[in-house]
Amino acid sequence: ILMLALALASSVIGYVVSPWILGRMGLEAEVYDGAVVYLRTSFLGLVFTFGFMVYQSILRGVGEVRFPLWVICGTVVGNAILDPILIFGWGPIPALGIFGAALATIITQAVAAAIGVRALFSGRYGIHIRWQNMVPDLNFIREAVRVGLPASIEQATRPLGALALLFMTATFGTLSVAAFGIGTRILGFVFIPALGLAMATTTLVGQNIGAGNIGRAARIG
């Protein structure tokens, strides 16, 4: 419930301020309109992104890591298929350009989120959510925020740092922004495996702390 509220608030705020953000970056006229469309569309899909993140975290917390992995693999393949179709068009599907790229991501994330929610309500993977459980527990929400806020701040530093670099890069023109984007993709080959190891460590440490096995959690760390 907390994540849904944050996602909706972020979507509205992001949609409204997108033109201002891109304007402050000083983008050239030929890319500004497309960038606004892409960013606004991406913000509208945050509820699906957040929903899938919650589903993954819950299942990892109870030790089920394989099913989320297969769903993520499906979204990657689905995105790779949908991107060229929606960007360039195919048969009766018109070419949507930059909007098509953002739409492909939203569609795959929405499918993944729907699969995740269905899994949580089915009870097949160690968690069985029922509609009567969907009542806000303010004490639990307060505790979740207290525990999770430091990690949230740490997670926010990376995209905020990247945004600051992008702002500086944009002052050198469109080609520099494109080169910066390519460079971040290359860095992803190093960063994504490291992030995977970090998520695996977090899962194992969290499970052992939850089981009261602090010594083993320390050894894993």
N, C-alpha and C positions, 0 to 999 in steps of 0.2 A: 504493500500500500504506500509506504514511504517512497519507494523508488518510482512508482507510478506518478505520484504527486510531483516529484522532482523532474521526471521526464516531461510531463505536460508543461510545467513551468518553464523548463529550459527550452522546450520547443517554441512556446509563444514568444519568450524573450529573444531567442535566437532568430526567429523569423522576422521580428520587428527590426532588430538592430543590424541584420546582415548587410543592407545597403550602406549603412553608416560605417561599419567595420571595413568593408572593402573600399569605400571612398577614402577613408583615412589611410589606407595602404597605398593610395595613389596609383591604382591599376590603370593601365592604358584603356582607352575607350573600346578597342576591339575585343577585349576580353572581359570587361566589367560586367556587361549584361549576362553573359553566360555564367560568370562566377556567381552572380547574385542568384540566378536560377538554381545552380547546383547547391549552393550553401543553404538556401531556403528549403529546398526539397530534402536535403539531408537532415535539417533540423526537424522537419515534420515527421521523419522516421525514427526519432530518438526513442519514442515509447517502445518500439520493437527492439531496438538495440539494448535498452535498459532491461526490458523484459527477458531477453535471452541471457543477459549477463546474470540476472538474479537466478534464473533456472539453472545455469551452469554452476553457480556458486553453491546452491542448495544441494545439488546432486554430488558435487565434489566433497561437500561437508559430510556426507554419509558414506563416502567411499566409492561412489559410482562415477567413474571417469571415462569409461569407454563409450557409453551412449552419447554424451555430449560431444566427444571427439568425432564420432561418425556424423553427427548432425552438422558440426562445423565443416567437416570435409564436404558434405553435401552442399553447404552454402557457398563454399569456394568454387566448386564445380558449376553450380547453378549460376553464380555470378559471371564466371568465365564464358558461359554459354549465352546468357542474356545480354551481356554488355555489347557485343558486336551487333546482335539482332536489334536491340533498341536504339543503339547509337546510329547505325548505318541503315536500318530498315531491312525487312526481309518479307517478300510476298506481300500480303495485305497489311503488314505492320509498317507504318511510316517511319522514316528516319527522324529520331527525336534529338539527336545530337547530345549536347552536354546534359540536358534534362534526362535523356535515356540512360546515361551512365549512373546518375543519382537514383533514378527509378529502379534500375536493376538491383542496386544494393538494398533499397527499401523492400522490394519484393522478396528477395532471398532472406532478409532478416525477419520479415513478417512471417514467412513460412516457418523459419527456425523457431521463432517465438511461439507460434501456434503449436508446433510439435512439442516444445518444452512444457508449455502450460498443460497440454493434454497428458503428457507423461506424469506431471506432478499430481494431477487430479485422478489419474488411473491407479496410482498406488503400486505400480509395477517395479519401481526402482528404489524402494526403501523409504519413500515419502508419500503420504496420501493426504493431500489437501482437500478439504470439503468446503462447500460454500459457507457453512456456519462458522468456519475458521476465519473468514474474511471480515473480521471486526477489529478496528484499530485498538491496539493495546499501548496506551501512551507511555506506560512505564517501560515496556520492552523497547519501544521506539527510542525513548530517551537513552536507554542503555546502549542500544545499537549505534546511535549517533556518537555517544561518548567513546565507545570502543573503536568505531570505524573512522572517526573524523581525522585522526593523525594519518592513517593510511590514505584517506581521500585527498588530503593536502599533498602528500608525497606523490600520489598518482597525478594530481593536477599540475605539478611542476613541469612534467615532461611536455605536455601539449602547450602549456603557457610559454615554456622556453622555445619550443618550435615556432609558436606564433610570433614571438619577439624576433626570432631570426628571419621569419618570412616577411615581417614588416620592414626589416632592414634590407632584405634582398629585393623587395618590390621597388625600392627607390632606384635600382639600377635597370629597371625595365622588364618587359615580359619575358625575354629570353633568359634573363637571370632567374626569374621565378620558375620557368620550365626546368632549367638546369638544377635548381635547388630541389624541385620535386623528384627528378631522376636520382639525385644524390641520396635523398631520404629513402627511396626504394632500395637502393643498394645497401644502405646501412641496415635496412630491415632484415637482410640475410644474417646479420650478426645479432641484431636486437631481438628478433622473434624467438630464436632458440633460447637465448638467455631469459626471455620472459617466460617461456615454457618451463624452464628449470625452476624459476622463481615461483611460478604457480604450483608446480608439483611439490616444492619444499613447503610452501604455505599450507597446502592441503594436508600433508603428512604431519607437520608440526601442530596444526589445528586439531586434527583427529586425536593425536596423542595427548594434547593438553585437555581436550574434552574427556578423554578416558582416564585422566588423572595420572598419566605416565609422563611426568615432567622430565625425568632423566632421559628417556628415549627421545622426547621432543628436542632436548638440548643436543643429543648426539646427532640427530637428523640435521639440526641447524648447523 
